């Protein structure tokens, strides 16, 4: 009797080219696993906007760094995510950006606003928590 084993598909950043032009969904890769979610709704984006506005106000007053909504972070070929909000100090930001302006390492702060659904919540509370922890994010906030 012949035995067959199936290796799970490991997605990479290069594979995301398949989905170029699809703005109705968000594609992220964590440890080679593809996560596909609907684009955030109005309320979700309004919460993100309020958070980034407060961080921007504080950053402008302190002169310490910058905040951004939905920046992609390309940690590696198998870890490519789109957090809702990030904040990075000017010093760290200089080291994080590649030539194309993409984040390639951990900012100081990452914020995820929970989207409806157990799968989305599990991704943010478990998979992303683990990823951000091992990649050097100093603070991870989950907003419900």
Sine and cosine of phi, psi and omega as CSV:
sin_phi,cos_phi,sin_psi,cos_psi,sin_omega,cos_omega
0.00,0.00,0.71,-0.70,-0.03,-1.00
-0.99,-0.14,0.73,-0.69,-0.01,-1.00
-0.98,-0.21,0.66,-0.75,0.07,-1.00
-0.85,-0.52,0.62,-0.79,0.08,-1.00
-0.86,-0.51,0.54,-0.84,0.01,-1.00
-0.92,-0.39,0.82,-0.57,0.07,-1.00
-1.00,0.03,0.73,-0.69,0.03,-1.00
-0.90,0.44,0.51,-0.86,0.04,-1.00
-0.94,0.35,0.73,-0.68,0.10,-0.99
-0.94,-0.34,0.92,-0.38,-0.01,-1.00
-0.98,0.18,0.47,-0.88,0.06,-1.00
-0.76,-0.65,0.20,-0.98,0.03,-1.00
-0.83,0.55,-0.62,0.78,0.01,-1.00
-0.88,0.48,-0.54,0.84,0.00,-1.00
-0.91,0.41,-0.38,0.93,-0.03,-1.00
-0.91,0.41,-0.27,0.96,0.05,-1.00
-0.87,0.49,-0.42,0.91,0.03,-1.00
-0.85,0.53,-0.55,0.83,-0.13,-0.99
-0.98,-0.18,0.16,0.99,0.01,-1.00
-0.82,0.57,0.67,-0.74,0.02,-1.00
1.00,-0.04,-0.24,0.97,0.03,-1.00
-1.00,0.03,1.00,-0.10,-0.03,-1.00
-1.00,-0.01,-0.05,1.00,-0.03,-1.00
-1.00,0.09,-0.17,0.99,-0.01,-1.00
-0.73,-0.68,0.34,-0.94,0.06,-1.00
-0.92,-0.40,0.77,-0.64,-0.02,-1.00
-0.91,-0.41,0.82,-0.57,0.03,-1.00
-0.72,-0.69,0.48,-0.88,0.03,-1.00
-0.84,-0.55,0.81,-0.59,0.06,-1.00
-0.79,-0.61,0.88,-0.47,-0.03,-1.00
0.79,0.61,0.66,0.75,0.06,-1.00
0.99,0.16,-0.06,1.00,0.01,-1.00
-0.99,-0.11,0.74,-0.68,-0.01,-1.00
-1.00,0.07,0.79,-0.62,0.08,-1.00
-0.91,-0.41,0.82,-0.57,-0.02,-1.00
-0.87,-0.49,0.82,-0.57,0.03,-1.00
-0.73,-0.68,0.35,-0.94,0.09,-1.00
-0.93,0.36,0.44,-0.90,0.09,-1.00
-0.85,0.53,0.59,-0.81,-0.02,-1.00
-0.86,0.51,0.53,-0.85,0.00,-1.00
-0.99,0.13,0.03,-1.00,-0.08,-1.00
-0.85,0.53,-0.74,0.67,-0.04,-1.00
-0.88,0.48,-0.69,0.72,0.01,-1.00
-0.85,0.52,-0.74,0.67,-0.02,-1.00
-0.93,0.38,-0.54,0.84,0.05,-1.00
-0.91,0.42,-0.66,0.75,0.05,-1.00
-0.89,0.46,-0.71,0.70,0.03,-1.00
-0.86,0.50,-0.68,0.74,0.00,-1.00
-0.89,0.46,-0.66,0.75,0.02,-1.00
-0.90,0.44,-0.67,0.74,0.00,-1.00
-0.90,0.43,-0.73,0.68,-0.04,-1.00
-0.92,0.38,-0.53,0.85,0.04,-1.00
-0.90,0.45,-0.69,0.72,0.03,-1.00
-0.91,0.42,-0.68,0.73,0.03,-1.00
-0.91,0.42,-0.61,0.79,0.03,-1.00
-0.91,0.41,-0.69,0.73,0.03,-1.00
-0.85,0.52,-0.76,0.65,0.00,-1.00
-0.89,0.46,-0.67,0.74,-0.01,-1.00
-0.90,0.44,-0.66,0.75,0.03,-1.00
-0.90,0.44,-0.64,0.77,0.01,-1.00
-0.94,0.35,-0.65,0.76,-0.08,-1.00
-1.00,0.05,-0.45,0.90,-0.06,-1.00
0.95,0.33,0.33,0.94,-0.13,-0.99
-1.00,-0.01,-0.44,0.90,-0.08,-1.00
-0.09,-1.00,-0.35,-0.94,-0.04,-1.00
-0.64,-0.77,0.49,-0.87,0.08,-1.00
-0.91,-0.42,0.44,-0.90,0.03,-1.00
-0.53,-0.85,0.48,-0.88,0.07,-1.00
-0.99,-0.16,0.73,-0.69,0.11,-0.99
0.81,0.59,0.67,0.75,0.09,-1.00
-0.98,0.20,0.64,-0.77,0.11,-0.99
-0.97,0.25,0.58,-0.82,0.13,-0.99
-0.86,-0.52,0.88,-0.47,0.02,-1.00
-0.98,-0.21,1.00,0.01,0.01,-1.00
-0.94,0.33,-0.65,0.76,-0.02,-1.00
-0.30,-0.95,0.00,-1.00,0.04,-1.00
-0.89,0.45,-0.44,0.90,-0.04,-1.00
-0.94,-0.34,0.12,0.99,0.04,-1.00
-0.68,-0.73,0.98,-0.19,-0.10,-0.99
-0.61,-0.79,0.94,-0.33,-0.12,-0.99
-0.79,-0.62,0.24,-0.97,0.03,-1.00
-0.80,-0.61,1.00,0.04,0.03,-1.00
-0.93,0.37,0.36,-0.93,-0.01,-1.00
-0.94,0.35,-0.72,0.70,-0.01,-1.00
-0.60,-0.80,0.63,-0.78,0.15,-0.99
-0.73,-0.68,0.40,-0.92,0.15,-0.99
-0.72,-0.69,0.70,-0.71,0.04,-1.00
-0.68,-0.73,0.62,-0.79,0.08,-1.00
-0.93,0.38,0.41,-0.91,0.03,-1.00
-0.85,0.53,-0.66,0.75,-0.02,-1.00
-0.87,0.49,-0.74,0.68,-0.02,-1.00
-0.95,0.30,-0.60,0.80,-0.04,-1.00
-0.85,0.53,-0.61,0.79,0.03,-1.00
-0.85,0.52,-0.57,0.82,-0.02,-1.00
-1.00,0.06,-0.34,0.94,-0.10,-0.99
-0.99,0.11,-0.50,0.87,-0.14,-0.99
-1.00,0.08,0.71,-0.70,0.11,-0.99
-1.00,0.07,-0.05,-1.00,-0.04,-1.00
-0.88,0.48,-0.47,0.88,0.00,-1.00
-1.00,0.04,-0.01,1.00,0.02,-1.00
1.00,0.05,0.26,0.97,0.02,-1.00
-1.00,-0.06,0.57,-0.82,0.10,-0.99
-0.95,0.32,0.71,-0.71,-0.03,-1.00
-0.83,-0.56,0.09,1.00,0.02,-1.00
-0.42,-0.91,-0.04,-1.00,-0.16,-0.99
-0.98,0.19,0.80,-0.60,0.22,-0.98
-0.97,0.24,0.16,-0.99,0.02,-1.00
-0.92,0.40,-0.63,0.77,-0.10,-0.99
-0.78,-0.62,0.74,-0.67,0.13,-0.99
-0.80,-0.59,0.71,-0.70,0.00,-1.00
-0.82,-0.57,0.77,-0.64,0.11,-0.99
-0.89,-0.45,0.77,-0.63,0.10,-0.99
-1.00,-0.09,0.85,-0.53,-0.08,-1.00
-0.89,0.45,0.72,-0.69,0.12,-0.99
-0.99,-0.12,0.40,-0.92,-0.01,-1.00
-0.88,0.48,0.54,-0.84,0.09,-1.00
0.94,-0.35,0.65,-0.76,-0.02,-1.00
-0.88,0.47,-0.64,0.77,-0.03,-1.00
-0.90,0.44,-0.71,0.71,0.02,-1.00
-0.89,0.45,-0.69,0.72,-0.02,-1.00
-0.90,0.43,-0.67,0.74,0.01,-1.00
-0.89,0.46,-0.66,0.75,0.03,-1.00
-0.86,0.51,-0.73,0.68,-0.04,-1.00
-0.95,0.32,-0.63,0.78,-0.06,-1.00
-0.99,0.16,-0.39,0.92,-0.07,-1.00
-0.89,-0.46,-0.92,0.40,-0.10,-0.99
-0.89,0.45,-0.73,0.68,-0.03,-1.00
-0.96,0.30,-0.59,0.81,0.07,-1.00
-0.84,0.54,-0.74,0.67,0.01,-1.00
-0.89,0.46,-0.75,0.67,-0.01,-1.00
-0.85,0.53,-0.78,0.62,-0.04,-1.00
-0.90,0.44,-0.57,0.82,0.01,-1.00
-0.90,0.44,-0.74,0.67,-0.05,-1.00
-0.97,0.24,-0.33,0.95,-0.02,-1.00
-1.00,-0.06,-0.04,1.00,0.14,-0.99
0.99,-0.14,0.24,0.97,0.10,-0.99
-0.92,0.39,0.77,-0.63,-0.07,-1.00
-0.98,0.20,-0.60,0.80,0.00,-1.00
-0.72,-0.69,0.72,-0.70,0.07,-1.00
-0.78,-0.62,0.90,-0.45,0.01,-1.00
-0.95,-0.32,0.68,-0.73,0.11,-0.99
-0.91,-0.41,0.84,-0.54,-0.04,-1.00
-0.97,-0.26,0.82,-0.57,0.02,-1.00
-0.95,-0.32,0.00,0.00,0.00,0.00
